[in-house]
């Protein structure tokens, strides 16, 4: 094929040649119109060959990019340059592209050739990996080949972009690694296994948001406080990435430490607020902290800018714990307050972060209302409720925000199971007869609960010591409460004095100061706390032997 002759048919070539024919190459500028030096340069340039005088085949053979020319509806091969031959080997001219250029078929380029031939418009596909491992960007341009019976053709130009493709892949791999690191950090800071309270059934789930390394600072926790009480926490550190996850870890650790003080929820948030400002004054977080006491049948909570807790009662009615709500942690200058919401037997409560209900195209209240409707119809175990709420909210793997959900249930126990959860209480009026009454009451209750003799005696001794301590250091009203679960016996004494006892070493000559030391020695665990209405509660626990 005469490639020089064919070059004259490339689009635009004829127009440029005609334009230059109209302008005489020998025409000189008028006198004085062009400086002498410039005229000399123009004269030298006239001696250089113009582009149209260069043989096209010589040009294409020398460029490093891959070039091929196909013509006709079967895309029969007319030409490949030296770079193409070096990349894929010698190709037989006259064969259809699917036979002569199998590498183009492997990268899916043949349908594109049909489109270019039909539309007479160029098409480009970027960064396709060809056989041999190199990556190319292919540009297919229609050309006129009217001098041949096959008609139009397609010029295929392939630029090697392997370095760019490999750099992009390394960047994507690095982003994946960063995301995996961030998600691993986030998950390692979350509780690996939730604590299992005696009176509650709990489940939680966490879904990292998006596909980038921008996980957030969502967290949750369940903390058994002793005496049958349980703390439940959910929080969200504003911002994204490893920094937010690290701040979350510090706050979660602090919550567990403050929870051991058995403080009211609003006091825990007050301490967290100061800590958040010390960690990073520019990093704020929302948090809800709640405490469940099975003796009260309520969930006492405090919120620092967090979304309201939802509770579905035994009848299926959903309540929203809206107030009180203070500003987020880290803002300072605010006195938080505690509120309460009923959580009796048969109730289910849900604590969650904004990723579950917040959408860019909808109001936040609409998201919470939708969650309420989903909770009203969600039954089953806490884990089943968790999964149903996440599905109802449309949370998928590519969700753009982190989601944390904590579900707790207070089961309504009936039948034989109810015999494992019992309560008994005695009001103590004080006086010298209070201690004998307390011992007699404890002995009768523990005997009716059919405790073994050694556990019976330990329970009676603990009740006697706690009552004696309250009579000596406390003020009326006083109450002795005995509670059993399927795992432990709890002995608790409350009185009207808010001075918390502490364990101390009594000297041999001391006549008092041994009561708390005795209780701490014989019990599995003991503690004290201030009660909301004033006064204190001192408690101890005994682990029950597991039945086989």
Phi and psi in degrees as a GROMACS rama.xvg file:
@    title "Ramachandran Plot"
@    xaxis  label "Phi"
@    yaxis  label "Psi"
@TYPE xy
-79.8342  98.3083  UNK-2
-72.3531  -29.8339  UNK-3
-66.5384  -39.4544  UNK-4
-65.8223  -41.2917  UNK-5
-65.8229  -29.8516  UNK-6
-63.6843  -28.9451  UNK-7
-67.2312  -13.9424  UNK-8
-96.0566  -1.85568  UNK-9
-62.3115  140.737  UNK-10
-56.8133  133.366  UNK-11
91.4616  -21.367  UNK-12
-65.4886  -44.5833  UNK-13
-66.0469  -38.634  UNK-14
-64.0633  -42.8231  UNK-15
-65.9078  -38.7122  UNK-16
-64.184  -41.1097  UNK-17
-64.4251  -39.8385  UNK-18
-62.4378  -39.4606  UNK-19
-74.3691  -26.5957  UNK-20
-68.0009  -36.2997  UNK-21
-67.5141  -29.0073  UNK-22
-93.4991  119.493  UNK-23
-68.9625  123.414  UNK-24
-67.5664  -15.7487  UNK-25
-98.353  -3.71601  UNK-26
-63.295  134.224  UNK-27
-102.913  148.145  UNK-28
-68.046  154.475  UNK-29
-64.6307  157.378  UNK-30
-63.9507  128.9  UNK-31
86.3676  -7.9295  UNK-32
-81.4255  -26.7042  UNK-33
-129.171  132.489  UNK-34
-57.7481  156.221  UNK-35
-61.6123  -41.9725  UNK-36
-62.8027  -39.3844  UNK-37
-70.1155  -38.2044  UNK-38
-62.2569  -38.0984  UNK-39
-64.2568  -39.8103  UNK-40
-66.4481  -40.5752  UNK-41
-63.7416  -36.6827  UNK-42
-66.063  -39.2355  UNK-43
-68.394  -36.5436  UNK-44
-67.2071  -29.7656  UNK-45
-64.6053  -21.2609  UNK-46
-79.8214  -16.5259  UNK-47
-79.505  146.039  UNK-48
-69.8005  136.943  UNK-49
-77.4662  165.207  UNK-50
-61.228  -40.6277  UNK-51
-67.0826  -18.3188  UNK-52
-85.1659  -10.3214  UNK-53
-80.9372  136.392  UNK-54
-65.2931  126.342  UNK-55
-61.1486  -41.0754  UNK-56
-61.7395  -39.0343  UNK-57
-63.7829  -38.1395  UNK-58
-66.5808  -49.9014  UNK-59
-66.1326  -33.1375  UNK-60
-67.3705  -24.5435  UNK-61
-96.9042  -16.5259  UNK-62
-75.8172  148.194  UNK-63
-75.0919  -17.7813  UNK-64
-73.5996  158  UNK-65
-85.6633  129.981  UNK-66
-130.741  135.673  UNK-67
-141.882  149.143  UNK-68
-123.445  126.284  UNK-69
-121.588  154.245  UNK-70
-142.012  153.818  UNK-71
82.8086  168.959  UNK-72
-64.4322  -25.4596  UNK-73
-88.2963  -0.611792  UNK-74
53.5967  56.5298  UNK-75
-75.9082  138.982  UNK-76
-70.1184  127.05  UNK-77
-109.372  -28.201  UNK-78
-165.138  144.131  UNK-79
-136.305  144.481  UNK-80
-87.735  178.938  UNK-81
-64.4485  -37.1567  UNK-82
-63.5907  -36.7387  UNK-83
-66.207  -43.471  UNK-84
-62.7367  -40.5144  UNK-85
-64.5618  -33.1697  UNK-86
-79.7053  -41.1529  UNK-87
-125.621  0.0933886  UNK-88
94.8042  174.383  UNK-89
-67.7094  138.837  UNK-90
-120.19  143.082  UNK-91
-86.7944  120.853  UNK-92
-69.5008  150.812  UNK-93
91.1278  -13.6802  UNK-94
-86.3418  150.016  UNK-95
-60.8908  153.952  UNK-96
-61.1763  -33.8978  UNK-97
-66.1898  -21.6132  UNK-98
-98.0849  -46.3967  UNK-99
-78.361  -28.6872  UNK-100
-126.482  66.0161  UNK-101
-63.3924  -25.7338  UNK-102
-64.4359  -31.1171  UNK-103
-70.0913  -34.3158  UNK-104
-65.2145  -37.203  UNK-105
-67.91  -30.3648  UNK-106
-91.357  4.69167  UNK-107
74.7849  32.7599  UNK-108
-91.09  -19.6559  UNK-109
-61.6059  -43.5732  UNK-110
-59.9251  -29.9795  UNK-111
-67.656  -34.4751  UNK-112
-61.8844  -40.1669  UNK-113
-61.8707  -42.6439  UNK-114
-62.7189  -43.4542  UNK-115
-64.4919  -41.0725  UNK-116
-67.0957  -37.7466  UNK-117
-74.8483  -41.295  UNK-118
-90.3564  -15.5937  UNK-119
57.7765  30.959  UNK-120
-124.884  141.649  UNK-121
-70.0314  152.902  UNK-122
-135.787  150.212  UNK-123
-134.233  136.598  UNK-124
-121.191  136.5  UNK-125
-102.538  139.276  UNK-126
49.9647  66.2654  UNK-127
-103.834  132.049  UNK-128
-82.6328  123.549  UNK-129
-97.3631  166.427  UNK-130
-54.8459  138.06  UNK-131
101.454  -11.3314  UNK-132
93.4381  -7.25744  UNK-133
-82.0901  151.466  UNK-134
-111.459  139.525  UNK-135
-134.285  149.726  UNK-136
-103.897  120.555  UNK-137
-101.247  130.587  UNK-138
-119.468  123.001  UNK-139
-110.414  119.066  UNK-140
-119.914  131.399  UNK-141
-71.7096  141.926  UNK-142
-132.244  156.071  UNK-143
-91.5375  125.341  UNK-144
-129.865  54.8073  UNK-145
-68.2593  -18.2276  UNK-146
-73.1077  -7.7663  UNK-147
-114.101  151.144  UNK-148
-66.8089  -17.7872  UNK-149
-75.9773  -15.203  UNK-150
83.8075  -138.181  UNK-151
-67.7233  161.234  UNK-152
-139.926  177.45  UNK-153
-130.004  127.308  UNK-154
-94.2454  122.887  UNK-155
-104.397  122.504  UNK-156
-120.083  121.083  UNK-157
-119.293  114.482  UNK-158
-96.3134  131.818  UNK-159
-74.2893  116.052  UNK-160
-120.804  29.7933  UNK-161
-59.1778  -43.6497  UNK-162
-61.3804  -42.9036  UNK-163
-65.0319  -43.1324  UNK-164
-63.6805  -42.2815  UNK-165
-67.4453  -37.572  UNK-166
-64.3659  -41.2563  UNK-167
-64.214  -39.1238  UNK-168
-67.4325  -38.3631  UNK-169
-63.8664  -38.4209  UNK-170
-64.9377  -44.198  UNK-171
-63.2792  -40.2056  UNK-172
-64.1056  -39.7376  UNK-173
-64.4381  -41.2283  UNK-174
-64.0439  -40.3489  UNK-175
-63.3697  -41.228  UNK-176
-64.8429  -41.6585  UNK-177
-62.9651  -41.115  UNK-178
-64.5847  -44.8216  UNK-179
-61.124  -38.158  UNK-180
-64.2302  -44.8568  UNK-181
-64.7222  -43.0285  UNK-182
-65.9636  -39.8685  UNK-183
-61.988  -43.652  UNK-184
-60.8352  -45.6958  UNK-185
-59.8111  -47.8997  UNK-186
-68.546  -34.6241  UNK-187
-67.8525  -26.8382  UNK-188
-83.0007  -17.3544  UNK-189
-80.6612  157.371  UNK-190
-63.0887  129.239  UNK-191
-70.7344  -35.4445  UNK-192
-137.657  132.59  UNK-193
-73.9241  139.848  UNK-194
-64.5289  149.278  UNK-195
-111.814  99.2919  UNK-196
-66.8792  157.183  UNK-197
-65.7956  -41.896  UNK-198
-99.5485  -3.24134  UNK-199
-124.102  154.547  UNK-200
-116.969  127.296  UNK-201
-128.093  154.197  UNK-202
-153.952  152.809  UNK-203
-146.328  157.442  UNK-204
-144.421  151.349  UNK-205
-136.278  130.239  UNK-206
-123.615  113.059  UNK-207
-66.3978  145.87  UNK-208
-94.4927  146.838  UNK-209
70.4049  -174.981  UNK-210
-115.207  -0.0898751  UNK-211
-97.0556  176.309  UNK-212
-83.6841  46.2904  UNK-213
-120.807  46.8684  UNK-214
-64.3832  154.036  UNK-215
-97.3729  -160.445  UNK-216
-114.769  36.0008  UNK-217
-71.7385  141.416  UNK-218
-153.412  163.916  UNK-219
-148.037  164.234  UNK-220
-163.825  154.753  UNK-221
-128.626  125.505  UNK-222
-129.185  118.067  UNK-223
-80.1155  124.572  UNK-224
-93.6417  -12.9268  UNK-225
93.8458  158.939  UNK-226
67.6183  19.3177  UNK-227
85.1518  -1.57175  UNK-228
-94.2254  151.399  UNK-229
-136.177  135.061  UNK-230
-101.081  139.996  UNK-231
-127.405  133.371  UNK-232
-131.707  140.382  UNK-233
-142.174  141.29  UNK-234
-154.53  166.692  UNK-235
-149.059  114.218  UNK-236
-82.3932  127.822  UNK-237
-66.0911  144.954  UNK-238
103.538  179.385  UNK-239
-134.688  161.914  UNK-240
96.3049  -173.573  UNK-241
-63.6082  -33.7674  UNK-242
-61.5712  -46.2239  UNK-243
-62.2977  -40.2376  UNK-244
-65.359  -38.2029  UNK-245
-66.7932  -42.6443  UNK-246
-62.9429  -40.2206  UNK-247
-57.4059  -43.4321  UNK-248
-61.6311  -39.4094  UNK-249
-66.8912  -40.87  UNK-250
-67.6168  -40.0693  UNK-251
-63.5573  -42.4148  UNK-252
-62.4248  -40.7227  UNK-253
-65.5245  -39.4792  UNK-254
-59.5301  -43.8121  UNK-255
-63.572  -37.8141  UNK-256
-68.3659  -45.0723  UNK-257
-66.9422  -33.2404  UNK-258
-62.5432  -32.7344  UNK-259
-65.1168  -19.5766  UNK-260
-75.8265  -10.4327  UNK-261
55.9604  46.4037  UNK-262
-87.4715  160.306  UNK-263
-60.7003  153.421  UNK-264
-54.4262  -41.4482  UNK-265
-68.1614  -29.7247  UNK-266
-72.4215  -33.8913  UNK-267
-63.3671  -44.4518  UNK-268
-66.07  -33.4696  UNK-269
-62.4221  -41.9503  UNK-270
-66.7009  -41.0646  UNK-271
-63.8984  -36.6497  UNK-272
-59.8861  -46.1217  UNK-273
-64.7281  -38.9325  UNK-274
-66.5359  -39.3718  UNK-275
-61.5582  -37.1564  UNK-276
-68.7322  -33.0037  UNK-277
-72.5833  -36.7654  UNK-278
-64.7979  -51.1315  UNK-279
-163.577  111.968  UNK-280
-64.7271  -21.3415  UNK-281
-93.8174  -0.963452  UNK-282
-110.991  115.226  UNK-283
-110.761  162.255  UNK-284
-147.894  150.162  UNK-285
-101.309  153.545  UNK-286
-159.342  141.952  UNK-287
-123.306  128.871  UNK-288
-123.435  124.468  UNK-289
-132.181  150.555  UNK-290
-127.689  130.076  UNK-291
-108.343  127.744  UNK-292
-118.363  114.439  UNK-293
-63.1264  -22.4994  UNK-294
-71.7508  -25.8999  UNK-295
-98.4608  -24.1414  UNK-296
67.4216  29.9683  UNK-297
-137.803  159.847  UNK-298
-109.859  111.125  UNK-299
-92.7424  128.441  UNK-300
-142.003  163.673  UNK-301
-141.557  146.034  UNK-302
-128.768  132.766  UNK-303
-109.806  80.1479  UNK-304
71.6398  11.8866  UNK-305
-91.5959  165.137  UNK-306
-70.9591  152.216  UNK-307
-67.3689  143.863  UNK-308
-71.7916  140.88  UNK-309
-111.574  137.175  UNK-310
-130.215  126.959  UNK-311
-104.4  122.382  UNK-312
-82.3243  -175.924  UNK-313
-64.1001  -27.2954  UNK-314
-84.3321  -6.76137  UNK-315
98.9422  -1.64718  UNK-316
-76.2433  133.777  UNK-317
-101.376  126.063  UNK-318
-107.922  146.574  UNK-319
-113.977  123.577  UNK-320
-87.3471  83.6007  UNK-321
-80.2101  -43.7063  UNK-322
-119.03  152.263  UNK-323
-87.0107  151.719  UNK-324
-132.906  124.403  UNK-325
-99.233  -178.546  UNK-326
-71.4488  165.569  UNK-327
-61.4346  161.72  UNK-328
-65.7802  144.606  UNK-329
95.9251  -3.45363  UNK-330
-90.0514  -32.3414  UNK-331
72.4251  165.186  UNK-332
73.1574  22.7733  UNK-333
-134.903  137.669  UNK-334
-96.5484  111.874  UNK-335
-74.9872  158.517  UNK-336
-134.358  155.665  UNK-337
-101.05  147.462  UNK-338
-128.512  -178.643  UNK-339
-146.959  157.001  UNK-340
-145.549  140.168  UNK-341
-61.1579  139.741  UNK-342
-145.737  72.8011  UNK-343
-86.1258  -179.177  UNK-344
-56.2991  136.487  UNK-345
88.6449  0.577545  UNK-346
-92.7397  155.028  UNK-347
-129.673  130.477  UNK-348
-116.883  147.829  UNK-349
-129.021  125.393  UNK-350
-113.335  139.015  UNK-351
-154.518  164.386  UNK-352
-104.22  170.088  UNK-353
-67.1111  -19.8489  UNK-354
-61.8131  -21.6343  UNK-355
-77.3562  -29.1922  UNK-356
-122.923  -13.633  UNK-357
-91.8837  129.502  UNK-358
-132.55  147.805  UNK-359
-67.6635  -28.509  UNK-360
-101.233  13.2151  UNK-361
-144.574  153.976  UNK-362
-71.6834  147.863  UNK-363
-62.0864  -39.6092  UNK-364
-61.4527  -33.3532  UNK-365
-65.4759  -38.1671  UNK-366
-65.1118  -41.546  UNK-367
-66.6772  -40.8253  UNK-368
-62.792  -38.5227  UNK-369
-64.468  -38.6498  UNK-370
-66.0205  -37.3904  UNK-371
-60.4225  -43.8454  UNK-372
-64.5524  -39.1762  UNK-373
-66.4887  -39.4439  UNK-374
-66.6603  -36.0156  UNK-375
-60.4067  -31.0778  UNK-376
-104.004  3.55806  UNK-377
-93.278  116.193  UNK-378
-122.577  171.017  UNK-379
111.719  -165.795  UNK-380
-69.2703  163.255  UNK-381
-55.2662  -38.595  UNK-382
-67.1462  -38.2598  UNK-383
-64.4009  -43.5245  UNK-384
-61.9188  -41.7988  UNK-385
-55.5269  -52.9396  UNK-386
-62.8786  -40.0667  UNK-387
-66.7203  -38.8405  UNK-388
-65.9746  -39.988  UNK-389
-65.2773  -43.0399  UNK-390
-65.4684  -41.6075  UNK-391
-64.4284  -28.0495  UNK-392
-82.311  -3.84251  UNK-393
73.3151  28.0406  UNK-394
-78.239  122.255  UNK-395
-122.925  -178.876  UNK-396
-62.8369  -29.1768  UNK-397
-100.019  20.6867  UNK-398
-58.2699  140.364  UNK-399
-86.3119  5.89933  UNK-400
-145.706  151.429  UNK-401
-66.8719  150.514  UNK-402
-132.891  127.187  UNK-403
-126.878  132.961  UNK-404
-133.853  133.568  UNK-405
-125.971  121.382  UNK-406
-117.02  133.125  UNK-407
-132.27  143.973  UNK-408
-126.364  140.427  UNK-409
-104.568  98.6679  UNK-410
-65.4365  145.337  UNK-411
-90.6229  104.35  UNK-412
-90.3849  132.197  UNK-413
-134.523  166.394  UNK-414
69.4563  -149.906  UNK-415
-58.581  -30.5298  UNK-416
-63.8312  -32.2606  UNK-417
-67.8957  -24.3265  UNK-418
-68.761  -19.056  UNK-419
-84.7112  -8.94421  UNK-420
-124.856  104.152  UNK-421
-131.168  153.744  UNK-422
-133.772  146.443  UNK-423
-150.234  139.201  UNK-424
-138.984  150.305  UNK-425
-136.609  126.324  UNK-426
-81.5406  131.392  UNK-427
-111.076  126.072  UNK-428
-91.336  -6.09133  UNK-429
92.7155  -177.992  UNK-430
92.6639  175.541  UNK-431
-69.9408  -20.6522  UNK-432
-84.9641  -5.91169  UNK-433
-65.6007  -45.4836  UNK-434
-64.4289  -47.0735  UNK-435
-61.9282  -37.6401  UNK-436
-64.08  -41.0919  UNK-437
-64.1113  -42.1141  UNK-438
-65.2673  -43.1105  UNK-439
-64.8783  -41.4727  UNK-440
-63.7284  -47.5479  UNK-441
-61.507  -41.9968  UNK-442
-63.0831  -44.3461  UNK-443
-64.5294  -42.1728  UNK-444
-65.9653  -47.9067  UNK-445
-66.1474  -31.4757  UNK-446
-67.4871  -41.6247  UNK-447
-66.741  -27.9185  UNK-448
-83.1405  1.50392  UNK-449
59.9176  44.2852  UNK-450
-78.1631  149.398  UNK-451
-62.8481  160.023  UNK-452
-58.6065  -44.6583  UNK-453
-65.0019  -41.078  UNK-454
-70.0895  -35.5265  UNK-455
-59.3535  -47.469  UNK-456
-66.0598  -39.9946  UNK-457
-64.5417  -40.9316  UNK-458
-63.5221  -42.2602  UNK-459
-64.5711  -42.1364  UNK-460
-62.2292  -43.4937  UNK-461
-64.523  -42.6259  UNK-462
-61.7141  -41.341  UNK-463
-63.418  -44.2564  UNK-464
-67.9602  -41.2085  UNK-465
-67.35  -39.1784  UNK-466
-67.2907  -42.0405  UNK-467
-61.0514  -40.1157  UNK-468
-64.3366  -40.8075  UNK-469
-67.9555  -38.4053  UNK-470
-64.6119  -33.673  UNK-471
-84.1776  -37.0702  UNK-472
-114.65  -11.0748  UNK-473
-105.278  -175.946  UNK-474
-133.424  154.303  UNK-475
-63.2753  159.85  UNK-476
-76.8615  149.78  UNK-477
-123.091  147.184  UNK-478
-144.849  139.502  UNK-479
-107.444  127.262  UNK-480
-124.875  131.493  UNK-481
-114.052  135.537  UNK-482
-141.488  138.077  UNK-483
-123.98  145.523  UNK-484
-122.602  -171.211  UNK-485
-75.0182  -5.42334  UNK-486
-124.453  -21.9418  UNK-487
-154.511  161.297  UNK-488
-107.747  132.377  UNK-489
-120.158  127.478  UNK-490
-115.202  125.153  UNK-491
-136.841  137.281  UNK-492
-125.859  129.113  UNK-493
-115.707  149.703  UNK-494
-149.307  179.944  UNK-495
-88.6853  0.373117  UNK-496
-97.9868  133.474  UNK-497
-93.9072  10.8112  UNK-498
-79.091  117.863  UNK-499
-81.7058  134.58  UNK-500
-73.7865  159.577  UNK-501
-137.927  152.791  UNK-502
-80.1001  131.81  UNK-503
-140.099  162.872  UNK-504
-89.5154  119.487  UNK-505
-86.703  136.975  UNK-506
-75.6178  157.172  UNK-507
-56.1636  -31.03  UNK-508
-86.0872  -9.77071  UNK-509
-70.1397  141.049  UNK-510
-94.9344  -7.15041  UNK-511
-144.549  178.848  UNK-512
97.2446  7.69131  UNK-513
-104.59  -9.24256  UNK-514
-60.7343  -52.8201  UNK-515
-64.7579  -36.3168  UNK-516
-63.9461  -38.6421  UNK-517
-65.8105  -45.7704  UNK-518
-60.6084  -44.39  UNK-519
-63.801  -29.2697  UNK-520
-77.3886  -42.0928  UNK-521
-87.0509  -22.2004  UNK-522
-91.8583  158.979  UNK-523
-71.1783  -32.7235  UNK-524
-161.189  153.18  UNK-525
-150.336  162.369  UNK-526
-174.542  178.515  UNK-527
-148.81  158.237  UNK-528
-156.067  159.338  UNK-529
-85.0036  141.665  UNK-530
-92.5216  152.139  UNK-531
-58.1324  -37.9214  UNK-532
-84.5735  9.72684  UNK-533
99.8501  146.919  UNK-534
100.578  -166.669  UNK-535
-145.943  166.672  UNK-536
-131.849  132.37  UNK-537
-118.746  130.448  UNK-538
-137.131  162.895  UNK-539
-148.328  159.571  UNK-540
-128.639  149.334  UNK-541
-128.565  126.532  UNK-542
-72.8954  134.183  UNK-543
-84.0366  146.375  UNK-544
-65.0419  136.194  UNK-545
-74.1034  134.709  UNK-546
-88.2738  144.637  UNK-547
